[in-house]
Amino acid sequence: MTTADVLVIGGGVIGASVAYHLLEQNPRLRVILLEREAEVGAGATSKATGGVRHQFSTEANIRLTLLSYPYFTRAQERFGRPVDFLAHGYLFVTASPPTLAGVARSVELQRALGVRSRMLAPGEMAPLLPALVTADLVGGSFCGDDGSADPYGLLQAFLSVARGRGLEVRTGEGVVAVEKGGQRVTGVRTARGAYAAPIVVDCAGPHADEIGALAGVDLPSKPFKRQVMVTEPLPGFPDMFPLIVDLDTGWYVHRQGASAVLMGGTDKDRQPGHDTTIDW
């Protein structure tokens, strides 16, 4: 049996961040990260579009962004490598007056916490993307500090530093059981062996609820399928424009570098699950 001070389940960007911060606080810890796939970052992290935003409707989420934002803007200083962060802004739009009233309340909260977001009338959106049709809109919000980064680059940045502090990363180690002593978790088992630790951190992303169930915990976290369409370069679009979200449908448009445009959305009627079949 392998023993550790902390076991981290999941080799995505969240698991890597947890390991990084544990070893930043105490480099003497033995931290082992267990990843079910053959490589780290092969799950949700590999499919993320990398959005970084302050524009949330809850104080907790806004404060989380305020805490994490320097990791993107000062990555070179913190990690010794960039994560390709670009502050292109986020623009949220709506054609619904009640939705716009909710946006205004969110912006008021954001600004109270120091976020530089602001409300925009439809006529004020044109300079951000001249091709945007605004005739049916009632308004929206914009924050120029919002942007996007490379999720895989951030993952590798966390792991590079954490490995230098002693982090052990073990791939192909899917957790099949969580061991307990009374009401406390004491370790886990994988198909390859057993691990003992007084602390186990569940960072399994879309599989987090499954790990929780192994420990007898019902986590209110479920995976929902999202789809992203990637275009070829589109004529008439500037090299940079905000990530634009239609609050009424969940549809968004996002420039990736100076070439492709990403478009995606949320099927609000879809049930949770792990089906990754493309729905054309």
GIWODA-V965845 format. One record per run of one state. SS is the DSSP state (h for helix, s for strand, l for the rest). FROM is the first residue (numbers start at 0). TO is the last residue. Records with the same first field share a line. If there is no record, write none. Layout:
SS->FROM-TO + FROM-TO
//
This chain:
l->0-0 + 3-4 + 9-11 + 25-29 + 35-42 + 47-49 + 52-57 + 73-73 + 79-84 + 86-88 + 94-95 + 112-115 + 120-120 + 124-137 + 143-145 + 148-149 + 164-166 + 171-173 + 181-182 + 190-192 + 196-197 + 202-203 + 214-225 + 230-241 + 246-250 + 255-259 + 265-279
s->1-2 + 5-8 + 30-34 + 50-51 + 85-85 + 89-93 + 116-119 + 138-142 + 146-147 + 167-170 + 174-180 + 183-189 + 193-195 + 198-201 + 226-229 + 242-245 + 251-254 + 260-264
h->12-24 + 43-46 + 58-72 + 74-78 + 96-111 + 121-123 + 150-163 + 204-213
//
